[in-house]
Amino acid sequence: MAVTRLSDLSFDEDVYLSYAQENRPDRNAYVQSGVAVTNDSLREAVTEQGTLPTIPYWKDLDASSENVSSDDPNTSATPGKIGTDIMVARQLYLNNGWGAANLAASINGGNDPMRQIAARTGRYWDMRLAARVQAATLGAYLSNVAAGGDMVYDVSTEDGDNATADNKWSYDGFVDTLATMGENASELGLIAVHPDTMAQMRKQNQIATIQDSETGLMINMYGEYRVIEDKALPVIAGGTSGFRYVSVLYRQGAIGYAEGDVKNPIGVQMDEAAANGAGVESLWERKHWIVHPEGFNWTETTVAGLSPTITEFEDADNWGRKFERENVGLAFFVHN
């Protein structure tokens, strides 16, 4: 009996996608919540040649003064002007592959591991996009700490095992973190916290769970703010004991992303001689992304390869802020 395998379908991407989980970033919680968004500027940037595309933006009008009107015809006012600037972003060229021996399907009663792999690649890339959002956020945080920390409210102690209520998550600390945004604090709408922090919030009876009217999903709320629980958020070992946690407050659109075209985004490879002639099949997927925190500039200070690694994406030396503080939709609450 003939058995149709992925290698038989490799020429037809539509057939592959008909049973593979679709690799869509809109499954990501950061995307669903509106924190990570794409726009025309990013879509244009991801098509640019070179690894460092530029994103132009308008500077704001100078609001530090005004003219006092006069009835003197010999007095003339000088008009102000509006300026432009650019942010530098970073192209990300990523891929991964998975393989299985043909004989594994036969030994496993015909349950083909390659079909299971294909059904999970969407979830894999969803997690990798989240990892890049997290890395960009951490890079922005560390860059801001190095520059003075005007986006950070820190109540933590280095002796985390002996932290008091004043050092932990609290509503007062949350409000003070909002205040780092100044008059734009009301624009923040999502909180990302580590599971340990979520446990603190639940013990304080501060988390309500509601059903999203559009998706039907149950989501956590802290007052009017949506809460994402994310174990990848920074956990910093205390200098003496315990840990310090970095919780992040986001504005919608605080992280920009775009996906570019890839030559051969999906490939299936068959090595007939492998496994002593039984054959090994491999599935490869490739991505071309931009992930960029609004208001920051990529400096390319410590990148060794064609694309930055996660560690390089987290490096404070690779980021510098371009916008005024109140125009950057990120705030960081550091606590035990």
Secondary structure, DSSP 8 states (H G I E B T S, - for coil): -----HHHHTT-HHHHHHHS----GGGSHHHHTTSEE--HHHHHHTTSSSS--EEEEE-----S------S-TT---------EEEEE--EEEEEEEEEEEHHHHHHTTT--HHHHHHHHHHHHHHHHHHHHHHHHHHHHHHHHHHTT-TTEEE---SBGGG--GGGS--HHHHHHHHHTTGGGGGGEEEEEE-HHHHHHHHHTT--EEEE-TTT--EEEEETTEEEEE-TTS-EEE-SSBSEEEEEEEEETTSEEEEE---SSSEEEEEETTTGGGT-EEEEEEEEEEEEEETTEEE---S--SSS--HHHHH-GGGEEE-S-GGGS-EEEEEE-
